[in-house]
Each structure stands twice: as C-alpha cells, then as structure tokens.
Amino acid sequence: AAVDALKHARYFDPCVVNSLSPNAADITVLRCFPFINEEAITSLQGELPAYLAAAHGCKNLNDAEKVQWWQNNENDLPHWSSALRKVLLVQPSSAAAERVFSLLQNAFSHQQEAALADYLQAGVMLQYNHRKQS
C-alpha cells in the first residue's frame, strides 16, 4: 500500500503528470491516501483539465522550482494544492515495524523463543500498553 501511495503521489508532480496522461477515472486511485475522500476526488477530477493545462510544458524543475510552481498556481488549482500539502506530509517509514521487533527483542530472551504465539502476543500487548502509559 505504501508503494502504491508513492506511485500515485506522482500525479502531484507538474513535470510528470502530463506524461502519465491521467483522466478523471485515474484520479480515483488517490483514495489510497486516507485524507482524500470522495468529495476531494470529485474536486480533483473537476480541476484536472486546468491542472494538465497549467503543467503542460513543465520540464526539469528542481524541488524549489516545483514549490514555486505550486505557489504560482495555488489560486487556479485550490483542491490540488490543498491535497498536495497533505500528501507531502506522508513519509514512508518502517518505524512501526521496527518498534514491534524492538519490543519483541527486549521482551523475550533466547530461552523463550519456543513460547506459544498467544503468549508472545499477550507479552507484546503488555509491553506496548506499558510504554503507551509511560
């Protein structure tokens, strides 16, 4: 799901969007972001022709120039700009999985490797709840 989200985030790159040639149906994949609901999808679909027109000819912009491009087009593309701000906050990370493995490693010694799965699950839940309360 995280890989799909990153793939779909390319729709927000004005230098890439025209090469992807999205249509209104393609924009529905942005539902992979939990903050983009049906109303937002409809708004993005409505602004799509204006976005593609504004992005036409956009090539080889560096990150700072892309930020400037979005600032320049914010008033013409308010729904795309709003969604972009939220999408940019999404950072792929393995931190949650690493925390689980850390909890397991700290909670159980090598002698406990053969413990039953439900014992492990209960131990992890206790560790997690204890850390959450601290």
matplotlib code that plots the C-alpha trace (Angstrom):
import matplotlib.pyplot as plt

x = [0.0, 2.9, 4.5, 1.1, 0.8, 4.2, 3.4, 0.2, 1.8, 3.5, 0.2, 1.2, 4.4, 3.7, 6.6, 5.4, 1.6, 1.3, 3.5, 1.1, -1.9, -4.4, -8.1, -10.8, -11.1, -7.3, -7.6, -9.7, -6.5, -5.7, -8.2, -5.2, -4.5, -6.9, -7.4, -8.5, -12.3, -14.9, -15.6, -11.9, -11.7, -14.6, -13.0, -9.6, -11.3, -13.0, -9.7, -7.8, -8.1, -6.9, -4.0, -2.9, -3.1, -1.1, 1.5, 1.8, 5.4, 6.7, 10.1, 13.1, 12.2, 14.2, 12.3, 12.5, 11.1, 8.3, 7.3, 7.3, 5.2, 2.6, 2.6, 2.1, -0.8, -2.4, -5.3, -6.1, -5.8, -7.0, -8.1, -4.9, -2.8, -4.7, -4.3, -0.6, 0.1, -1.3, 0.4, 3.8, 3.4, 3.2, 6.6, 7.2, 8.8, 9.4, 9.5, 6.3, 7.6, 11.0, 9.2, 7.4, 10.7, 12.4, 9.6, 9.9, 13.6, 13.5, 10.6, 11.8, 15.1, 16.6, 15.2, 11.7, 11.9, 9.7, 6.9, 3.3, 2.1, -0.6, 1.9, 4.0, 1.0, 0.0, 3.5, 3.8, 0.4, 1.5, 4.8, 3.0, 0.4, 3.1, 5.1, 2.0, 1.1, 4.6]
y = [0.0, 2.4, 1.7, 2.4, 5.6, 6.8, 5.8, 7.7, 10.7, 11.3, 12.9, 15.9, 16.5, 19.1, 17.8, 14.2, 14.5, 15.1, 12.1, 10.0, 11.3, 10.8, 11.0, 11.5, 7.8, 7.5, 10.1, 7.7, 5.9, 8.8, 7.2, 5.3, 8.4, 8.3, 12.1, 12.2, 11.3, 11.1, 14.8, 15.6, 13.1, 14.8, 18.2, 17.0, 15.5, 18.8, 20.7, 18.0, 19.7, 23.0, 21.2, 19.4, 22.7, 24.6, 21.8, 21.5, 22.1, 21.8, 20.0, 19.5, 21.7, 21.2, 20.9, 24.6, 25.4, 22.9, 24.6, 28.0, 26.4, 25.3, 28.7, 30.4, 28.0, 27.7, 30.0, 28.3, 24.8, 25.1, 21.5, 20.1, 22.5, 21.5, 17.8, 18.3, 19.9, 16.8, 14.3, 16.0, 15.2, 11.5, 9.9, 6.3, 4.7, 1.3, 2.8, 1.0, -2.4, -1.6, -0.8, -4.1, -6.0, -4.0, -4.8, -8.5, -8.4, -6.6, -8.7, -12.2, -13.9, -16.7, -19.3, -18.1, -18.5, -21.6, -19.8, -20.1, -17.4, -16.3, -15.8, -13.7, -11.7, -11.0, -10.1, -7.6, -6.1, -5.7, -4.1, -1.7, -0.7, -0.1, 2.1, 4.0, 4.8, 6.0]
z = [0.0, 0.8, -2.6, -4.3, -2.4, -3.5, -7.1, -7.1, -5.5, -8.9, -10.0, -7.9, -9.8, -12.5, -14.5, -14.6, -14.6, -18.4, -19.2, -17.1, -19.0, -16.2, -16.8, -14.2, -13.6, -12.9, -10.1, -8.0, -7.1, -4.8, -2.4, -1.1, 1.0, 3.9, 3.9, 0.3, 0.4, -2.3, -2.2, -2.6, -5.5, -7.3, -6.8, -8.1, -11.1, -11.8, -11.7, -13.7, -17.1, -15.6, -13.9, -17.0, -19.0, -16.4, -16.2, -20.0, -21.0, -17.4, -17.6, -15.4, -12.4, -9.3, -5.9, -5.2, -8.6, -8.1, -4.9, -6.7, -9.5, -7.0, -5.2, -8.6, -9.4, -6.0, -6.7, -10.0, -8.5, -4.9, -4.5, -6.0, -3.8, -0.7, -1.4, -2.3, 1.1, 2.8, 0.5, 1.2, 4.9, 4.2, 4.8, 4.1, 7.1, 8.6, 12.1, 13.3, 12.2, 13.8, 17.1, 17.1, 16.5, 19.2, 21.7, 20.8, 21.2, 24.6, 25.9, 25.3, 25.8, 23.7, 26.2, 25.4, 21.6, 21.7, 23.5, 22.2, 19.8, 22.2, 24.9, 22.6, 21.5, 25.2, 26.0, 23.2, 24.1, 27.7, 26.6, 24.2, 26.7, 29.4, 27.0, 26.0, 29.6, 30.4]

ax = plt.figure().add_subplot(projection="3d")
ax.plot(x, y, z, "-o")
ax.set_aspect("equal")
plt.show()
